[in-house]
């Protein structure tokens, strides 16, 4: 089931705090709840129209050096979802992707080798990277044979077995930030100069 008031926010910088997300997302409507997990988060609005506005304006938005991935929050983990992966033993890391590459593009490309159950992408320095999880272990060898060293949108990309510490880089190659706090009481601070786009205006 897809929630029409709750947005998934992916590719967060590891230093992102709830105050930062509040400052950005609250300009599109009244926020009911903010959560930050392991390199991603959730924004729940009181009105579904505010969630729709925020998703349409902020998907792909440059925030703290990372391009955000903003979409409606889904219920049980669907094929190709972007939450935490389930099976570390059936994943590959893809390197050398063009900056700004989206998870859906990688998923479509990776399907040449088998059934893809999870994809996450992030920008790191001068390239994008991805984690790809397949449904079957046999698909890993097929992917290495067919896709390693192949062309992806004009760039040669490379695959390697995924390591346990291969998690989105958060702009600095780190593991991301795990924060299970449910909220905060003090007003959020103003943005500092850390590399933001100018937030698009909301639709009236």
GUVOKOL-367190 format. One record per residue (C-alpha): residue number from 1; residue in three letters; x, y, z. Coordinates in steps of 0.25 Angstrom, whole numbers, plus 5000, padded with zeros to 4 digits. Example, Ala and Ser with C-alpha at 12.3 -4.5 7.8 and 13.67 -1.06 7.14 Angstrom:
<pts>
seq|type|x|y|z
1|ALA|5049|4982|5031
2|SER|5055|4996|5029
</pts>
This chain:
<pts>
seq|type|x|y|z
1|UNK|5000|5000|5000
2|UNK|5005|5014|4997
3|UNK|5003|5025|5007
4|UNK|4998|5038|5000
5|UNK|5003|5047|5012
6|UNK|5016|5040|5015
7|UNK|5029|5043|5006
8|UNK|5041|5034|5006
9|UNK|5054|5043|5005
10|UNK|5066|5035|5000
11|UNK|5081|5039|4997
12|UNK|5082|5047|5010
13|UNK|5096|5053|5014
14|UNK|5101|5045|5026
15|UNK|5101|5059|5034
16|UNK|5086|5062|5031
17|UNK|5078|5064|5044
18|UNK|5063|5065|5045
19|UNK|5064|5080|5047
20|UNK|5070|5081|5033
21|UNK|5059|5073|5027
22|UNK|5048|5081|5034
23|UNK|5054|5094|5029
24|UNK|5053|5089|5015
25|UNK|5040|5081|5015
26|UNK|5032|5089|5024
27|UNK|5031|5100|5013
28|UNK|5022|5091|5005
29|UNK|5012|5089|5017
30|UNK|5009|5085|5031
31|UNK|5018|5073|5035
32|UNK|5013|5062|5045
33|UNK|5025|5054|5047
34|UNK|5040|5053|5042
35|UNK|5048|5041|5043
36|UNK|5063|5039|5040
37|UNK|5068|5024|5038
38|UNK|5080|5018|5032
39|UNK|5084|5028|5020
40|UNK|5069|5031|5017
41|UNK|5057|5037|5024
42|UNK|5042|5039|5024
43|UNK|5033|5052|5024
44|UNK|5019|5050|5028
45|UNK|5009|5062|5025
46|UNK|4996|5065|5030
47|UNK|4990|5067|5016
48|UNK|4993|5058|5004
49|UNK|4993|5070|4995
50|UNK|5005|5076|5002
51|UNK|5012|5062|5001
52|UNK|5010|5062|4986
53|UNK|5015|5076|4985
54|UNK|5028|5073|4992
55|UNK|5030|5060|4984
56|UNK|5029|5067|4971
57|UNK|5038|5079|4975
58|UNK|5049|5072|4983
59|UNK|5051|5059|4976
60|UNK|5065|5061|4970
61|UNK|5068|5074|4978
62|UNK|5082|5076|4982
63|UNK|5082|5076|4997
64|UNK|5095|5077|5006
65|UNK|5103|5072|4994
66|UNK|5094|5060|4990
67|UNK|5083|5059|4980
68|UNK|5070|5055|4988
69|UNK|5061|5043|4984
70|UNK|5047|5047|4988
71|UNK|5035|5038|4986
72|UNK|5023|5033|4992
73|UNK|5025|5024|5004
74|UNK|5021|5009|5001
75|UNK|5017|4999|5011
76|UNK|5023|4985|5010
77|UNK|5036|4985|5003
78|UNK|5033|4984|4988
79|UNK|5042|4979|4977
80|UNK|5052|4990|4974
81|UNK|5049|4998|4987
82|UNK|5060|5007|4992
83|UNK|5059|5004|5007
84|UNK|5070|4995|5014
85|UNK|5073|4982|5006
86|UNK|5070|4969|5011
87|UNK|5080|4959|5005
88|UNK|5095|4964|5006
89|UNK|5100|4951|4999
90|UNK|5092|4954|4986
91|UNK|5097|4968|4984
92|UNK|5107|4975|4975
93|UNK|5113|4989|4975
94|UNK|5113|4996|4962
95|UNK|5123|5007|4960
96|UNK|5126|5018|4949
97|UNK|5111|5022|4947
98|UNK|5108|5036|4942
99|UNK|5106|5046|4953
100|UNK|5091|5047|4956
101|UNK|5087|5033|4952
102|UNK|5074|5029|4957
103|UNK|5071|5015|4963
104|UNK|5060|5012|4953
105|UNK|5070|5014|4942
106|UNK|5080|5004|4948
107|UNK|5069|4994|4951
108|UNK|5064|4994|4937
109|UNK|5079|4992|4932
110|UNK|5082|4981|4943
111|UNK|5070|4973|4939
112|UNK|5077|4968|4927
113|UNK|5084|4958|4936
114|UNK|5072|4954|4945
115|UNK|5061|4958|4954
116|UNK|5065|4970|4962
117|UNK|5059|4972|4976
118|UNK|5066|4984|4981
119|UNK|5074|4996|4976
120|UNK|5080|5008|4982
121|UNK|5088|5019|4976
122|UNK|5096|5031|4981
123|UNK|5106|5041|4976
124|UNK|5121|5040|4982
125|UNK|5131|5050|4977
126|UNK|5131|5050|4962
127|UNK|5123|5038|4960
128|UNK|5110|5031|4964
129|UNK|5110|5017|4970
130|UNK|5099|5007|4972
131|UNK|5096|4994|4980
132|UNK|5088|4984|4973
133|UNK|5082|4972|4979
134|UNK|5077|4960|4971
135|UNK|5066|4950|4975
136|UNK|5075|4938|4971
137|UNK|5090|4935|4973
138|UNK|5092|4930|4959
139|UNK|5088|4944|4954
140|UNK|5101|4950|4961
141|UNK|5110|4942|4951
142|UNK|5101|4945|4940
143|UNK|5102|4960|4943
144|UNK|5117|4959|4944
145|UNK|5118|4953|4931
146|UNK|5108|4962|4923
147|UNK|5109|4975|4930
148|UNK|5123|4977|4936
149|UNK|5131|4986|4928
150|UNK|5119|4989|4919
151|UNK|5113|5003|4915
152|UNK|5103|5010|4923
153|UNK|5098|5023|4916
154|UNK|5112|5026|4910
155|UNK|5121|5022|4922
156|UNK|5128|5009|4925
157|UNK|5123|5003|4938
158|UNK|5129|4992|4946
159|UNK|5123|4982|4956
160|UNK|5129|4975|4968
161|UNK|5123|4967|4979
162|UNK|5117|4975|4990
163|UNK|5123|4977|5003
164|UNK|5116|4978|5016
165|UNK|5121|4993|5018
166|UNK|5116|4997|5004
167|UNK|5105|5006|5008
168|UNK|5101|5019|5001
169|UNK|5113|5029|5003
170|UNK|5105|5041|5008
171|UNK|5114|5050|4999
172|UNK|5126|5046|5008
173|UNK|5128|5031|5006
174|UNK|5123|5028|5020
175|UNK|5112|5018|5025
176|UNK|5101|5029|5027
177|UNK|5095|5033|5040
178|UNK|5086|5025|5048
179|UNK|5076|5033|5056
180|UNK|5064|5027|5063
181|UNK|5059|5040|5070
182|UNK|5044|5042|5068
183|UNK|5044|5057|5068
184|UNK|5050|5070|5074
185|UNK|5045|5082|5082
186|UNK|5053|5094|5078
187|UNK|5051|5102|5065
188|UNK|5061|5098|5054
189|UNK|5073|5106|5051
190|UNK|5075|5114|5038
191|UNK|5082|5107|5027
192|UNK|5097|5109|5026
193|UNK|5105|5110|5013
194|UNK|5107|5095|5011
195|UNK|5103|5093|4997
196|UNK|5088|5094|4994
197|UNK|5080|5097|4982
198|UNK|5070|5108|4984
199|UNK|5057|5101|4988
200|UNK|5046|5102|4978
201|UNK|5034|5110|4982
202|UNK|5021|5102|4986
203|UNK|5009|5102|4977
204|UNK|4998|5111|4982
</pts>
